Amino acid sequence: MTNLLTMEQCPAPMALFDKKLCLLTASNAWYDFFSISKESIDKKLFFEILQKKSSSLSNALLYAQNTSEIIESEDFFYKSQNIAVWFLYKIQASEDGFLVYLEDISAKKENEKNKIFLAQTSTVACIGTWFFDVENDILEWSPITREIFEVPSNFIPTIEKTFSFFKEGIHIEKVINSINNAIEKGTSFDYEVLIITQKENEKWVRFRGDIEQENGHTKKIYGTLKDIDHKKNTELQLALKEKQIKSTKRALSENKQVFKSIFNSTFQFTGFLNIKGRLIDINEPALSFGGLQSEDVINKYFWDTYWWKSSDKEQKKLKRNFKKAAKGEFIRYEAKVLDKNKETVYVDFSLKPVFDEKKRVNFLIAEGRIIQEMVEARKKLKESEKLHKTLLELSPTGLVLNDALSGEFLDMNNSFKNSTGYTTQELLKMTHLDVVPKDEKNKELRALKEVLNNGKYGPYEGHYLNKNNELVPTLNTRVLITNSSGRKLIWSVIQDITHIKKKEEELLEVINVASEQNNRLLNFAHIVSHNLRSHASNFSMLIELLGVEEDVFKKVEIIEMLNSASSNMLETIANLNEIIAINTNLNIKTETVNLKEEIDEAFTNISELIKGTFTEVENNIPENVNINVVKAYLESILLNIFTNAIKYKAPKRYPKITINCEHVKGFTILSVTDNGLGIDLEKHGHKLFGMYKTFHGNRDARGIGLFITKNQIEAMKGKIEAESELDKGTTFKIYFNENY
């Protein structure tokens, strides 16, 4: 049996109903909760009263009759003045009936409602809230607070992360100090500070905090955060504008004084005219220049004042220009005015219209600056420029003006134009590097660097490309100057040295010819000395033997040897004579011949040799190739080269001669390729074209043919080269000079 007495004394609202829902007993707190007197109530009828006050609880009791489950739910009823009382009820079956427990949750419901209202208010007012549990170090942010800091919804705030959002300096110091003071001293705070959001945006916020204490210690801090960036910036702008207005007023007052001081102390003449042309005000320098007082000119038409009486022409010119200026046009020209000595002086004169807010001319400012010295200097400068231009155009040396940085042509004289073949209009569209050969551009850039660093460079030799893309040799000197506007320019003195170079080439050619002839003479002297000495020694020895020999048959044999030595000596002398003729005949006759025809004729002359050796000839020379040569030399050269190709044929294959030609840099190159024995050039290359040099041990070889061939070719200003490989063949390249 439930202890009924204990239930009545229970401080919580609690009641016991029987199975028929009649109230058996209840705590005193139960009656107080429903504001019902315990003595006046019929316990049997209490369920009916309960049905009127709480439909949910009464329905739950009816449901409890049919189940043994514990039933929990919320319900409310109205007290006086329509005040809602919310409670949480729990129904539990017992042996005697049903136990009902109640818990007043009105305060909790009110807090929930307040939270909803607060959230709605915060959203509308864009005010974020935050809560800091000091003891547990827990920080909570509302969604609006997250929006202000521009962080995602899943961002977990901490007090340290919060501090990091505040701008360094006084802003973060205020926040840290205010939080510390709230915890340690229990003080609330309210500041306007700058934050840097997670998206790097800077904005002003109002940061507030109130504390909740327990036993003198701060337990919790509740705060708000409001975005006041627009408001703060507006306030700052208004404060700045107010400061600017005060500063402007002060400056206007000061400027008025300064203007008057400047107006009367400036070196230039300044006056103000109304739109009819009358003088409103004039400064002291203008009055002093004309020896006038202000009353002499104020309120008079400007063109009728003393200054403009130098001539009727000047007065009329001023009237015409004043009309233009009165319509809004700025006027400036050189004028002649009278000074106090009645002498005419040049001034730089201007009329400047001043407009009102409707773009209408309000008044005009007249200004004049004495330029007498400038005008005289300009006249002298024009005379100097005329003289300079004359000298520039008549100079035989090229003179060119270029921009130092871009290289564009700015001016040039006739000498340079004649050297390059370009017109002035063409050069003005070009730059310096456009007329410099590609392989000399780096050299020119280095020269430019030297000019920019040292102010001058040269003289040095270079080349220009003329309009026909031909090289023009030049001697250049470059000087850096700076014009009045600060622009860096380069004056270049360019001397066309084409004729000098030609003379140098001619002189060098003469020197080379002389040197070559000296070398040949020296070589020839060695050959003559060696060969004749050999023959003389041979003769001397044979004659000595003949003198001492007594045997008749042996004397006959020695005489035959003397005859043979004599023949050899005659042959040597003939060869030496031929070489002398080649090297000393400076006036040999040259003629133009067809190369293909000459080659065909040479092969005709050795046709029996070709047939007898089964030699194959491949002549690839075009029919239109003509060369300028000594014909006798050409015949000798071709016969020597062709017969050598057959004479030194390979023993295991028939001879083949292939002939080609090409044109390279002023030479017609004849190539003769055979498939003969070949020559070891590494071993014999240095003596290939020597006199009496043989390499294959042929009994018929004299070693004179290639030596003569080389001399004949060089006599015609050409050269000969050889490429060879043992047992594969040889290629002779004969260079015929096209300018010979």
VOBADO-289682 format. One record per residue (C-alpha): residue in three letters; x negated, y, z negated. Coordinates in steps of 0.25 Angstrom, whole numbers. Each point is the difference from the previous one (the first is absolute). Layout:
<rs>
type,px,py,pz
Ala,X,Y,Z;
...
</rs>
This chain:
<rs>
type,px,py,pz
Met,0,0,0;
Thr,-6,13,4;
Asn,-4,9,-11;
Leu,11,11,1;
Leu,-5,8,-11;
Thr,-14,1,6;
Met,6,4,14;
Glu,8,12,-7;
Gln,-13,5,-5;
Cys,-8,-1,13;
Pro,-5,14,5;
Ala,3,-4,15;
Pro,14,0,6;
Met,4,-15,-1;
Ala,14,-8,-1;
Leu,5,-14,-1;
Phe,13,-4,8;
Asp,7,-13,-1;
Lys,4,-9,12;
Lys,13,8,1;
Leu,-8,13,1;
Cys,5,5,-14;
Leu,-11,8,-7;
Leu,-5,-8,-12;
Thr,-10,10,-5;
Ala,-9,11,5;
Ser,-12,9,-5;
Asn,3,13,-5;
Ala,-9,5,11;
Trp,11,-6,10;
Tyr,11,8,-6;
Asp,-9,13,0;
Phe,-4,-3,15;
Phe,15,0,4;
Ser,4,11,-9;
Ile,10,-9,-7;
Ser,4,-1,-15;
Lys,-2,-14,-5;
Glu,12,1,-10;
Ser,10,5,10;
Ile,-2,-10,11;
Asp,7,-13,2;
Lys,-11,-10,3;
Lys,10,-8,8;
Leu,3,11,9;
Phe,-14,5,2;
Phe,-2,-7,13;
Glu,11,8,6;
Ile,-7,13,-5;
Leu,-13,-5,6;
Gln,7,-3,13;
Lys,4,15,1;
Lys,-14,5,-4;
Ser,-9,-10,8;
Ser,6,-8,11;
Ser,-13,-7,4;
Leu,-2,-5,-15;
Ser,14,-5,-1;
Asn,-1,-7,13;
Ala,-13,-6,-4;
Leu,7,-5,-13;
Leu,11,-7,8;
Tyr,-11,-6,9;
Ala,-7,-5,-13;
Gln,12,-9,-4;
Asn,-3,-9,12;
Thr,-16,-1,-1;
Ser,-11,-2,-10;
Glu,-10,9,8;
Ile,-5,13,-6;
Ile,6,12,7;
Glu,-8,13,1;
Ser,5,13,7;
Glu,1,15,-1;
Asp,13,8,-3;
Phe,4,13,-5;
Phe,12,8,-6;
Tyr,4,14,-2;
Lys,-1,7,-13;
Ser,7,13,-3;
Gln,-3,11,10;
Asn,-2,-10,11;
Ile,-14,-4,-5;
Ala,-4,-13,6;
Val,-6,-10,-10;
Trp,-8,-11,7;
Phe,-3,-13,-6;
Leu,-7,-14,2;
Tyr,8,-12,-4;
Lys,-3,-14,-3;
Ile,10,-11,-2;
Gln,-4,-14,-6;
Ala,9,-11,-4;
Ser,-1,-5,-14;
Glu,8,-11,-9;
Asp,10,11,-4;
Gly,2,7,13;
Phe,-8,10,7;
Leu,-11,9,-5;
Val,-1,14,7;
Tyr,-12,9,-2;
Leu,-1,14,5;
Glu,-11,10,3;
Asp,2,15,3;
Ile,-7,3,13;
Ser,6,14,2;
Ala,-14,7,-2;
Lys,-6,-10,10;
Lys,11,3,10;
Glu,-2,15,-2;
Asn,-15,-1,3;
Glu,3,-8,12;
Lys,10,10,5;
Asn,-10,11,-4;
Lys,-11,-7,8;
Ile,9,-1,12;
Phe,3,15,-1;
Leu,-14,4,-2;
Ala,-5,-8,12;
Gln,11,6,9;
Thr,-4,14,-6;
Ser,-15,-3,3;
Thr,3,-4,14;
Val,8,12,3;
Ala,-10,10,-7;
Cys,-12,-8,5;
Ile,-5,-1,-14;
Gly,-8,-13,-3;
Thr,0,-6,-14;
Trp,-11,-7,-7;
Phe,-2,-8,-13;
Phe,-12,-3,-8;
Asp,0,-10,-11;
Val,-12,4,-8;
Glu,-2,-12,-9;
Asn,2,-10,11;
Asp,-7,8,11;
Ile,11,-1,9;
Leu,3,10,11;
Glu,13,0,8;
Trp,4,9,12;
Ser,13,3,6;
Pro,2,-2,15;
Ile,0,16,2;
Thr,-14,0,-7;
Arg,-5,-10,9;
Glu,5,8,12;
Ile,-7,12,-5;
Phe,-13,-7,-2;
Glu,2,-7,14;
Val,-2,-14,-5;
Pro,7,-13,4;
Ser,11,-5,-8;
Asn,-8,-12,-5;
Phe,-11,10,-6;
Ile,-3,-3,-14;
Pro,-4,13,-8;
Thr,-9,1,-11;
Ile,-4,12,-8;
Glu,-14,0,7;
Lys,5,-2,14;
Thr,10,12,-3;
Phe,-12,9,-5;
Ser,-7,-3,14;
Phe,11,7,8;
Phe,-2,13,-7;
Lys,-9,10,7;
Glu,-14,1,-6;
Gly,-3,12,-8;
Ile,10,7,-9;
His,11,-8,5;
Ile,-4,-14,-5;
Glu,-6,7,-13;
Lys,13,5,-3;
Val,7,-13,2;
Ile,-10,-8,-8;
Asn,0,10,-12;
Ser,15,1,0;
Ile,2,-15,-1;
Asn,-11,-1,-11;
Asn,7,11,-8;
Ala,13,-6,2;
Ile,-5,-13,-6;
Glu,-9,6,-11;
Lys,7,12,-4;
Gly,15,-3,5;
Thr,1,12,9;
Ser,8,1,12;
Phe,-5,6,13;
Asp,5,7,13;
Tyr,-10,3,11;
Glu,-1,3,15;
Val,-12,-7,6;
Leu,-5,-5,13;
Ile,0,-15,4;
Ile,-6,-7,12;
Thr,10,-11,4;
Gln,-4,-14,5;
Lys,1,5,14;
Glu,-10,11,-2;
Asn,11,11,-1;
Glu,-2,12,-10;
Lys,12,5,-7;
Trp,4,8,-12;
Val,9,-7,-11;
Arg,6,3,-13;
Phe,-5,-10,-10;
Arg,8,-1,-13;
Gly,0,-9,-12;
Asp,7,-1,-14;
Ile,-4,-10,-11;
Glu,7,-10,-9;
Gln,-6,-1,-14;
Glu,1,-10,-11;
Asn,-6,2,-13;
Gly,-8,12,5;
His,-6,-8,12;
Thr,4,1,14;
Lys,6,-13,5;
Lys,5,4,14;
Ile,-1,12,10;
Tyr,12,3,9;
Gly,-3,9,12;
Thr,4,6,13;
Leu,-7,3,13;
Lys,5,10,10;
Asp,-5,3,14;
Ile,-1,16,0;
Asp,-10,1,11;
His,9,8,9;
Lys,4,9,-12;
Lys,-14,2,-4;
Asn,-5,3,13;
Thr,11,10,2;
Glu,-4,6,-13;
Leu,-15,1,3;
Gln,3,6,14;
Leu,9,10,-7;
Ala,-10,3,-10;
Leu,-11,1,11;
Lys,9,9,8;
Glu,3,9,-12;
Lys,-15,1,-2;
Gln,-3,3,15;
Ile,11,11,-1;
Lys,-6,7,-12;
Ser,-14,-2,7;
Thr,5,6,13;
Lys,6,12,-7;
Arg,-13,2,-7;
Ala,-8,-2,13;
Leu,10,10,8;
Ser,-3,10,-10;
Glu,-15,-2,0;
Asn,0,-2,15;
Lys,7,14,2;
Gln,-11,6,-7;
Val,-10,-8,8;
Phe,6,2,13;
Lys,0,15,-2;
Ser,-15,-1,-4;
Ile,-3,-8,12;
Phe,9,8,9;
Asn,-8,12,-2;
Ser,-14,-6,-2;
Thr,-1,-9,12;
Phe,-9,3,12;
Gln,11,-2,10;
Phe,11,10,3;
Thr,14,-4,-4;
Gly,14,6,1;
Phe,14,-3,0;
Leu,10,4,11;
Asn,15,-1,0;
Ile,8,-6,11;
Lys,1,14,7;
Gly,-15,2,0;
Arg,-2,10,-11;
Leu,-11,-1,-10;
Ile,5,-5,-14;
Asp,-14,-1,-7;
Ile,-15,0,4;
Asn,-12,-3,-8;
Glu,-12,9,-4;
Pro,-10,-6,9;
Ala,9,4,12;
Leu,2,14,-5;
Ser,-15,2,-3;
Phe,-4,-5,14;
Gly,9,11,7;
Gly,-3,10,-11;
Leu,15,1,-3;
Gln,10,1,-12;
Ser,12,-9,-2;
Glu,9,12,3;
Asp,-6,1,13;
Val,5,-13,5;
Ile,11,-6,-9;
Asn,14,-1,7;
Lys,-6,4,13;
Tyr,1,-9,13;
Phe,-13,-8,-1;
Trp,-4,3,15;
Asp,1,15,-3;
Thr,-10,0,-11;
Tyr,-14,5,1;
Trp,-7,-13,2;
Trp,7,-3,13;
Lys,-3,13,7;
Ser,-12,-5,7;
Ser,8,-1,13;
Asp,14,-1,5;
Lys,-3,-14,5;
Glu,-3,-5,-14;
Gln,13,6,-5;
Lys,9,-6,11;
Lys,-7,-13,-2;
Leu,3,0,-15;
Lys,15,4,2;
Arg,1,-12,10;
Asn,-6,-10,-10;
Phe,8,6,-12;
Lys,13,-4,8;
Lys,-5,-14,1;
Ala,-4,-1,-14;
Ala,14,6,-5;
Lys,6,-12,8;
Gly,-8,-10,-9;
Glu,-13,-2,9;
Phe,-14,1,-7;
Ile,-9,10,8;
Arg,-15,1,0;
Tyr,-9,7,9;
Glu,-12,9,0;
Ala,4,15,-1;
Lys,-8,13,0;
Val,3,10,-11;
Leu,-5,14,-5;
Asp,-9,1,-12;
Lys,-1,13,-8;
Asn,-11,5,9;
Lys,9,-2,12;
Glu,-8,-11,6;
Thr,6,-12,6;
Val,-2,-13,-8;
Tyr,4,-14,4;
Val,9,-8,-10;
Asp,6,-14,0;
Phe,14,4,-2;
Ser,12,-8,-3;
Leu,15,1,-3;
Lys,7,-11,-8;
Pro,15,-1,-2;
Val,5,-3,-14;
Phe,14,-8,0;
Asp,11,0,-10;
Glu,8,-13,-4;
Lys,8,2,12;
Lys,-12,-1,10;
Arg,2,15,3;
Val,-12,10,1;
Asn,0,8,-13;
Phe,-13,8,2;
Leu,-13,-1,7;
Ile,-15,-1,-5;
Ala,-10,8,8;
Glu,-14,-3,-2;
Gly,-13,4,6;
Arg,-15,-4,-2;
Ile,-12,8,6;
Ile,-7,-9,11;
Gln,-8,11,6;
Glu,-13,-7,-3;
Met,6,-13,5;
Val,5,6,13;
Glu,-14,6,3;
Ala,-6,-14,-4;
Arg,9,-7,9;
Lys,-4,9,12;
Lys,-14,-4,-2;
Leu,4,-14,-2;
Lys,7,0,13;
Glu,-12,6,7;
Ser,-9,-11,-7;
Glu,10,-11,4;
Lys,-1,5,15;
Leu,-15,0,0;
His,0,-14,-7;
Lys,10,-5,10;
Thr,-9,5,11;
Leu,-12,-7,-5;
Leu,8,-12,-3;
Glu,5,-1,14;
Leu,-14,3,7;
Ser,-8,-9,-9;
Pro,-7,-11,8;
Thr,1,-8,-13;
Gly,13,-7,-4;
Leu,7,6,-12;
Val,11,-7,-7;
Leu,9,3,-12;
Asn,7,-12,-7;
Asp,8,-2,-13;
Ala,-10,-6,-10;
Leu,10,-10,-5;
Ser,9,-4,12;
Gly,-10,2,11;
Glu,10,7,9;
Phe,-6,10,10;
Leu,3,15,-3;
Asp,-9,7,10;
Met,-11,-3,10;
Asn,-7,8,11;
Asn,-1,-3,15;
Ser,-14,-7,-1;
Phe,6,-11,-9;
Lys,12,-1,9;
Asn,-8,-2,12;
Ser,-9,-10,-6;
Thr,12,-9,-4;
Gly,9,3,12;
Tyr,12,3,-9;
Thr,9,12,0;
Thr,3,9,-12;
Gln,14,-5,-1;
Glu,-5,-15,0;
Leu,-10,3,-10;
Leu,9,7,-10;
Lys,8,-13,0;
Met,-12,-9,-4;
Thr,-9,-2,-11;
His,-15,0,-1;
Leu,-1,-15,-1;
Asp,9,-1,13;
Val,-13,4,8;
Val,-10,-8,-8;
Pro,-4,-14,5;
Lys,5,-12,-9;
Asp,-14,-4,-4;
Glu,-3,14,-5;
Lys,12,3,-8;
Asn,-6,-5,-13;
Lys,-12,8,3;
Glu,9,12,2;
Leu,7,-2,-13;
Arg,-13,-1,-8;
Ala,-4,14,7;
Leu,14,6,-4;
Lys,-3,-5,-15;
Glu,-13,7,1;
Val,6,13,5;
Leu,11,0,-11;
Asn,-10,-3,-11;
Asn,-12,9,5;
Gly,7,10,9;
Lys,-9,-3,12;
Tyr,-5,-12,7;
Gly,-9,-1,12;
Pro,-5,1,11;
Tyr,2,-15,3;
Glu,2,-7,13;
Gly,13,-6,4;
His,10,-3,11;
Tyr,13,5,5;
Leu,10,-7,9;
Asn,4,9,12;
Lys,14,-1,7;
Asn,-6,-11,9;
Asn,-4,-8,-12;
Glu,-14,2,3;
Leu,-11,3,-11;
Val,-5,14,-1;
Pro,-13,1,-9;
Thr,0,12,-9;
Leu,-8,6,-11;
Asn,9,5,-11;
Thr,0,9,-12;
Arg,12,1,-9;
Val,3,11,-11;
Leu,11,1,-10;
Ile,8,13,-2;
Thr,13,3,-8;
Asn,10,10,6;
Ser,8,10,-8;
Ser,11,-10,-3;
Gly,-10,-10,-6;
Arg,0,-9,12;
Lys,-13,-7,2;
Leu,-5,0,15;
Ile,-12,-4,7;
Trp,-7,7,11;
Ser,-8,-9,9;
Val,-12,4,9;
Ile,0,-10,11;
Gln,-11,0,10;
Asp,2,-9,13;
Ile,-13,-7,1;
Thr,3,-8,12;
His,-11,6,9;
Ile,-10,-1,-12;
Lys,4,-15,-1;
Lys,-2,-2,15;
Lys,-14,6,-1;
Glu,-3,-8,-12;
Glu,4,-13,7;
Glu,-8,4,13;
Leu,-12,3,-9;
Leu,2,-13,-7;
Glu,1,-8,13;
Val,-12,7,5;
Ile,-7,-4,-13;
Asn,5,-14,1;
Val,-4,-2,14;
Ala,-14,6,-3;
Ser,-1,-10,-12;
Glu,5,-11,8;
Gln,-10,2,11;
Asn,-11,2,-10;
Asn,4,-14,-6;
Arg,1,-6,13;
Leu,-14,6,4;
Leu,-6,-5,-13;
Asn,7,-14,2;
Phe,-5,1,15;
Ala,-14,3,-5;
His,0,-12,-9;
Ile,5,-9,11;
Val,-10,6,10;
Ser,-12,-1,-10;
His,4,-15,-4;
Asn,3,-5,14;
Leu,-11,6,8;
Arg,-10,-3,-12;
Ser,5,-15,2;
His,-3,0,15;
Ala,-13,8,-2;
Ser,-5,-10,-11;
Asn,4,-12,10;
Phe,-7,6,11;
Ser,-13,3,-8;
Met,0,-14,-5;
Leu,2,-6,14;
Ile,-11,9,6;
Glu,-9,-4,-12;
Leu,2,-15,3;
Leu,-2,2,15;
Gly,-14,6,-3;
Val,-5,-11,-8;
Glu,7,-12,7;
Glu,-9,-7,10;
Asp,10,-11,4;
Val,6,4,14;
Phe,13,-7,-2;
Lys,2,7,-14;
Lys,-4,13,6;
Val,11,-2,10;
Glu,10,-4,-11;
Ile,-4,13,-7;
Ile,2,9,12;
Glu,14,-6,2;
Met,3,3,-15;
Leu,-5,14,3;
Asn,9,1,12;
Ser,12,-4,-9;
Ala,-4,10,-11;
Ser,0,11,11;
Ser,14,-4,4;
Asn,5,0,-14;
Met,-7,14,-2;
Leu,7,5,13;
Glu,13,-5,-5;
Thr,-2,7,-14;
Ile,-4,13,7;
Ala,13,-1,9;
Asn,9,-2,-12;
Leu,-7,11,-8;
Asn,2,9,13;
Glu,15,-3,0;
Ile,2,3,-15;
Ile,-8,13,2;
Ala,9,4,12;
Ile,12,-3,-8;
Asn,-4,9,-12;
Thr,-6,11,8;
Asn,10,2,11;
Leu,8,11,-6;
Asn,7,4,13;
Ile,5,-13,4;
Lys,12,0,9;
Thr,13,-4,-6;
Glu,13,-4,7;
Thr,14,-5,-3;
Val,2,-15,4;
Asn,11,-10,-2;
Leu,-4,-9,-11;
Lys,8,-12,6;
Glu,-6,1,14;
Glu,-14,1,-6;
Ile,2,-12,-8;
Asp,6,-8,12;
Glu,-12,5,8;
Ala,-10,-5,-10;
Phe,7,-14,0;
Thr,-1,0,15;
Asn,-15,2,-1;
Ile,-2,-12,-9;
Ser,11,-9,7;
Glu,-10,-11,3;
Leu,-4,-1,-14;
Ile,14,0,-5;
Lys,4,-11,10;
Gly,-12,-8,-4;
Thr,3,0,-15;
Phe,15,-1,2;
Thr,1,13,-8;
Glu,15,5,-3;
Val,2,15,1;
Glu,12,7,-7;
Asn,0,15,4;
Asn,11,7,-8;
Ile,-4,14,4;
Pro,11,9,5;
Glu,-1,6,14;
Asn,1,14,-5;
Val,-12,0,-9;
Asn,-11,10,5;
Ile,-13,4,-7;
Asn,-11,10,2;
Val,-13,-7,1;
Val,-13,-1,7;
Lys,4,-11,10;
Ala,-14,-6,1;
Tyr,0,-2,-15;
Leu,14,-6,0;
Glu,-4,-10,10;
Ser,-12,-4,-8;
Ile,8,-1,-13;
Leu,10,-8,6;
Leu,-9,-10,7;
Asn,-9,-1,-13;
Ile,12,-3,-9;
Phe,7,-10,10;
Thr,-13,-8,4;
Asn,-3,-1,-15;
Ala,14,-6,-2;
Ile,-3,-11,10;
Lys,-15,-1,-3;
Tyr,3,-3,-14;
Lys,12,-9,2;
Ala,3,-12,-10;
Pro,-5,-13,5;
Lys,13,-7,-3;
Arg,11,9,6;
Tyr,1,8,13;
Pro,-2,15,-1;
Lys,11,10,-2;
Ile,-1,15,1;
Thr,12,8,-5;
Ile,0,15,2;
Asn,9,11,-7;
Cys,0,15,-2;
Glu,6,10,-10;
His,0,15,-3;
Val,-5,4,-14;
Lys,-3,15,-4;
Gly,-7,5,13;
Phe,-6,-14,5;
Thr,5,-10,10;
Ile,-5,-13,-7;
Leu,-3,-12,10;
Ser,0,-13,-7;
Val,-7,-12,6;
Thr,2,-13,-7;
Asp,-6,-14,3;
Asn,0,-14,-6;
Gly,-15,-2,1;
Leu,-10,-4,-10;
Gly,2,12,-9;
Ile,-11,7,-8;
Asp,-3,0,-15;
Leu,2,15,-3;
Glu,-4,-2,-15;
Lys,-13,-5,5;
His,-2,8,13;
Gly,10,11,0;
His,-11,11,-3;
Lys,-8,-4,12;
Leu,11,-4,10;
Phe,-3,12,9;
Gly,-15,1,-2;
Met,-10,-1,11;
Tyr,-5,-14,4;
Lys,9,-7,-11;
Thr,6,-13,3;
Phe,8,-10,-8;
His,3,-13,7;
Gly,-14,-4,6;
Asn,4,1,14;
Arg,-12,-1,10;
Asp,7,11,8;
Ala,3,9,-11;
Arg,-9,13,0;
Gly,7,8,-11;
Ile,1,13,8;
Gly,14,0,5;
Leu,8,4,-13;
Phe,-11,10,-3;
Ile,2,7,13;
Thr,15,-2,-1;
Lys,0,8,-13;
Asn,-9,11,5;
Gln,9,2,12;
Ile,13,0,-8;
Glu,-6,10,-10;
Ala,-5,9,11;
Met,14,1,4;
Lys,4,5,-14;
Gly,6,-14,-3;
Lys,-3,-12,-9;
Ile,0,-15,0;
Glu,4,-9,-11;
Ala,0,-16,-2;
Glu,8,-10,-7;
Ser,-4,-14,0;
Glu,1,-14,-6;
Leu,-9,-12,3;
Asp,6,-10,9;
Lys,13,8,2;
Gly,-5,12,9;
Thr,-3,15,0;
Thr,8,13,2;
Phe,-7,12,5;
Lys,7,13,-2;
Ile,-5,11,9;
Tyr,5,14,-3;
Phe,0,10,12;
Asn,1,14,-4;
Glu,13,7,6;
Asn,-6,13,-1;
Tyr,-14,-3,7;
</rs>
